[in-house]
Amino acid sequence: MNKIKIILAALGLMVSLNVFSQGEGDKIIAIVGNDVVLQSDLNFSLYSYMQQNNIQQISNELVQQVFQNLVSEKLMLAKAEQDSIFVSADEVNKQVEGRIRDMVAQFGSEKNVEEAYGLTIPKIKNLLKDQSEKNMKLTRVKQAKFGYGIVVTKPEVTKFYNDYKDSLPMVPETYELSQIIRIPKITEDAKFIAKEKIDKILDSVKAGMDFSELAKKYSDDSLSAIQGGALGKSKKGSFVKEFEDAAFLLKPGESSGVVETEFGYHIIKLNDKTGDFITAQHILVKFPRLEAADFTEINFLKDLREKIKSGQLTFNQAAVEYSQDPKSASDSGYIGKLSVNNLDQLEIAALTPLSIGEISDPVKVGDERYYGYYMYLVKNKYPEHAATLEGDYMLLEQYAQKFKEQKLLGEWLEELKKTIYLEIKL
């Protein structure tokens, strides 16, 4: 991820907190109907696409692809506006609440969601609202054109396969898996180390050193650190309780002492307070992840594996009782089929030597901000192979459907360009 940020910086693509914000001199690169595409829109979409697809290098083709996707999206939103397609606030809120519930199920608690995203739940909801409203409008305008799904028939799948079988990608090696996950705990030793560091920073703040420079140099909140710890203008309810209580007690220009939240230790500087809104900066020192906590969970999983192998309990029973992933634990640890494209190198290395029915060593999965130790049961293995109609019909059906969707969508977008004003300035 740091490589991506360096590449983007070299190209003059500016990262801000959570989004690429429109700033002074932000260039209009396309006009679509009554809307515009900004350089910052392209920067953010490009960065997001590279994150999601683990792409490390920018090419002209990638930039053009992302730009065309943005223009296409704006064309469809302009069509939605023409057709008076409406999405109510209640619909948006229901979808956002559903997304939050899914996140909580995935990460185990709201606290874990906030830690994983580096944002409070209220801020995540605000970001999701705009995204959800836009996506719902896009869905409805496409439904108005194509109905509730483009269907491919068996003859169409067969024709697609015969036409493109020589250029289809190999079906990657795939594992059918169950899992048990354990998350290392924050220890008192970790808190002690973080406290020593934050106390030294606090001494520097009290000595009159520039708060912004200290945040840039020492804060573990990487997104706000590049802006001197700035959190922007925020409404009451946007932060976790401990942080917010301390921030709202400050007077403009004042800095707090050490404030503990589940994210770590903070020093807060209040710049402005108007009613329920504050503008603040902070310096965060996260609780370090210590090897002792990691070894506790690694050894726990190893002991659990021995109990399963000796017949004291089954993997399914262990997943239900001990896995800290509620979603998979509710299904006895079962997570279905995953191709090697969806696994990292440590997972692949742990799974490769295993036979069907065997259990992996504990594997560290995630980044340093949010990770856990996973132990897998291999229920089945499918080697890499060329796609066939007989063995991979469902996958080929997905390919054929996507191909047909893209063809029809492309034809429709060309039609829209005839009735919606479009000017490319890139």
N, C-alpha and C positions, 0 to 999 in steps of 0.2 A: 504493500500500500504506500509506503514511503517513496518507492520508486515512481509510482504514478504521480504523487504530489510534486516530485522533483521535475518530472517531464512536463507536467502542466505549468509549473512555474516558469520553466524555460521558454515556454510558448506564450508567456504573458497571460495565462489563465489564472484568475485570482480566486482563491478559496476564502469564503467567509463562514460564519457560524451557521451550520446546518444547510444553508443554501448559498448559491452564487447570487448575491444580491445585486439589484440594479443600482449602480452608482453613477457619480458624475462622469459624463463622457461615455456611458454605456451605449454601444453602437447598435442601431437598428439594422438587422441583416436581412429581414424580409417583412413585407406587409401582406397580410392575408385578411381580406374583408375589412372589418373594422378593428382588427387586432394586429399586433406586431410580434416578430420573433427577434429577441435581443441577443447580443453576443453572450451575455451572462446566461441566457436560457440554453444556448448551445454548449457553453462551458459546463454547466451543471449536468445536462443530459449526457454529455460525453464522459464526464467523470463517473456518473452513476453507472453508465453502460460498461465502462471499464472495470469498475468494482464488481458488478454483478457477474461479469463474464471472465474475470481474472485475466484481463488483457493488460500487458505491461508496455506495449509500444503503440504510439499513435501513427496512423498512416492517413494519407489523403483520402483513401477509400473509406476508412472508418469515419472520418469527419463528415464526408458527404453522405454516408448512410444515416448517421445520427441526425444530420441537418434535414435530410429528406423526410425522415420519420417525424420530426418536429413540424415541418410544413404540412405534411399529410394530416397530422393531428389537428393543426389549426384550421385546415380546410373543413374537416368533419365537424369541428366545434362551430365554425361559421355556418355550416349547413344546419346544425342543431338550432342555432339562433334564428336562422331564416324560418325554420319550421316550428318555432316557438316551443321547442322541447324543454320541459320544465322538470326540475328536480327539487322536491321540497326539503326544507331543513330537517324535518322529522325523518325522512328517508335517509338523508346523509348521516344524521346522528345514530340511527339504528345500525347502519353499516360500520360506522366508526367503532361503536361499542362492540360489535361482533369481531372486528379486527383486534381490538384490545383484548377481548376474551381469548382469541386464538393465540395471541402473543403470550398471555399469562399462562395458558396451557402448555405452550412450547417451552417457556423458560422457568415455569414452576411458581412464580409469584410476581406481583407488580414490582417489588423491589428488584428482582432479577432482571425484569424488562428494562427498568430505568438504568440499571448498571450496564446492561448490554448496549443500550443505545446512547448512554450518556445524557439522557434527557428525562425530565419528569413526565409522568403520565399526562398531565394537562397539556404540556407542550407537544407531546407526541400526538395527542388528539387534535390539536390545532393544525398540525402539519397534515394529518390524515384527512381532515375535513375538505380542504381544497382539492387534494388528490382524489378523494372519493367522489366529490361532486363532478369533477371533470370526467372521471372514468365512467360514472353512471350516464352522463350525457353522451359520451362516445358510444357506450353500449346501446343506448336507446336509438341513436341516430342510425347505427348500423343495423339494429333490429328492424327499424322502419324500412330500410332498403332490402335487407336480405332475410328477414324473418328471424326465427329463433335458432338459427344454426344452418350452416351449409353442409349438406349431406352428400357423401360419395357412395355410389353403388359399387357392388362387387366387380362388375365389368370395368368401372372407372379405376378401381384399385389395381386390377390386373393390367389394364392398359398403362397406367402410371409405372408399374413395376417393369413391364416389358420395355417401355420407352427409356427408362432411366436406371435400370438395374446395374449397368456398368459404371455409373457415376455415384451410386448410393454409398454412403459411408458404411464401414464395417459395423456390425452390431457389437458393441464393446463387451468385454467380460463382465458378467453380472453376478452379484451375490444376493441370495435371499437370506435375510438376517433377523435375529432378535437381539436386543441390547439391554444392558444394565448400565446406568450412568450414576457416577458419584461426583459431587462438587466439593473441592477442598474448602475448609472453613477458614475464616479470618481468625488468627490466633492472637493472644495477648502480646506475644513477642512481636508480631507484625505491627500491632498498634503502637508498641513502644518505639519501634524503629521510625515509623511515620511521625510520631509525636516529637521525637528529637529533631527531625528535619524541619517540621513546621515551626517549632519553637525558634530555631535559628533564623528562619525567614521572618517570623514575627519581630524578632529583635531588630532586623534590618528595616522593617516597616516603621517601627517605633523610633529608629534612629534618623528617620526622614528620607530614606532612599526612595527613589521613584517607584511607585507601586506597579506601573505598567511594565517597567523594565524587569522588575522582580518576577512578575507573572510570566513574561516571555521566557525568562531564563529558567525558572524553577517549577512552574505549574504543570501538573500531570494532566490537566484538561487541555489536550493538544489543540482542539478547535478554537477555544476562547483564548488560549495562550498567544496565538499568533496575532491577536488583536489586543494584547496587553491585559488579558483576563476579562475583557468586556463581555457582558451578558446581554446588552441591549436593554430596551425599555420593556419591562415585564409586569404583568398584572398579578395582584395578590392571588395565590392559588397555583402559580406556575412552578413553585419550588417545593422541595420536601419541607416538612414542618420545621425541623431544627434550623435549617438554613434561612427559611423565610422569617421565623420568629426573630432571629438575630439581626437580619437585614433591616426589618421594619422598625427595630428599636434604635437604629443609628440615625444620626443627623447628617445632612449632606456634607461631604468632606471628611466624615469620620470613618475610621477603620475598626473592625471588630477584633476581638481576641480570637483564640482558636475555637472553631465551631466543628463539632463532630456530626457527620451524617453517615449513612450506610456506604457512601462513595469514598469516604476518607475524612481528612481534616482540611478545613477551609479557613482562609482569612478573607473577609469581605470588606470591600470599600464601597460606601454609598455615595453616588454622585448627585442624585436628584430624587426627590420624593414628592409626588403630586397625587393626593387622594390614595387610591388603591394601586397606583403605579409607581415603580421605582426603576432607576437606572443605576446599575451596579457593576462592579468588577469583582473577581475573586481569584485567589490562588488556591489550587487544590493539590494536596499530597495524598495520593492513594495509599491504601494499606498494601504493602508488598505481599506477594504470594511466596511463602516460605516453603522450602523443601520438606520440612517436617510435616506440614499439613498435607502436602502432596503424597508423601510416603504413607501417611495414615490411610488415605483412600486407596492407594495402590495396593497396600498390604491387605486392606479389607477385601478388595476384589479378588486378590489371589487366594485368600482364605476361603472366600465364598466359592471360588472355582473348585477348590479341593473338596469342599462339602458336596458340591453338585456331582463331581466325578466319583465320589465315594458312595453316592446314592442317598445321602442324608436329606436332600431335597432336590427338586427339579429346577431347571433354569427358569421355567415359567413361574414357579412359586417364588424363587429368589427375586425375579424382576418385580413381581407384584409387591413383595414385602420390602425390598431394599433399594430399588431404583429410584433416583430423585428426578426422573422425568415422568411427571404424572400421565402425560398423554400415552406414551408407549407402555408404561406400567399397567395402565388400565386394560391393555390388550396383551397382557403377559409378556411384555417386552417386544412384541412383534412389530417390525417396521417395514416389512415387504421387501421388494427387490430394489437394489441400488447398483447402478453400473459403476465401473471404476472411474468414470468421468465425474461422478458425484462424491468421490472419496479422496481424502488427501493422501500424501505419500506414506505417512506413518500408518494410516489405516490399511492401505494396500499391502505394505510390508508385513503387517501383522496377520492379514487374512490369506495372503498368497500361499503359505505352506500348509494351511489347514485343509482337512478333508471334511466332507459333509458330516455334521454331528459334533464337530470339535469346537472348543471354546478358545477364543483368542486371549493373549495377554492383555492387561489393561493398556489402553492407548490414550494419549493426551490429544484432545480434539478442541480446537478453538484458538483464539489469540490470547495474548497476555492479559487483556482486559476482562475476557469472559471465557473460561474454558472448564472442561471437566474431564474425567477419566471414564472411558467407554470400554465395556467388555462385550464382545459379540459371540453369539452362537450362530454358526454357519448351518442354515437349514437346507441350502442347495447352492450349486455353483453352475454357471452357464458360460462356457468358454467363448472367446471372440470368434465371430464367424460372419460370412457373407449372408445378407438377408435372403430369406426364401419365402415364397408365398405360403408354403405349408407350415413352416415353423415360426414365422414372424408376421403373420397376417395383420394382427392388431397394430403393430408398429408401422407397417406399410400403409395401413388405413389412415393412421395419423399423418404420415408424410403426404399422402395423396390429398387428404382433406386440407392440410396447410397449403399445399401447392394450389389447389382450386380456390381457396380463400384469397390468397395473394393475387391470383390472376383476376378474379372478379373485383377485388378491392382496387387494384391498379386501374382497371377499366373505369370504375366509378369515380375515382379521383380525377382521372382525365376529363370526365364529364363535368365534375364540379369546377374545374379550372375555367370552364367556358362561362360559368354564371357567377363565380366569386372572384373578386379582384385579387390578383396575385402579382407581386413585384419582388423579385429576388435582388438583394443588394450585396450579397456576399462576394 
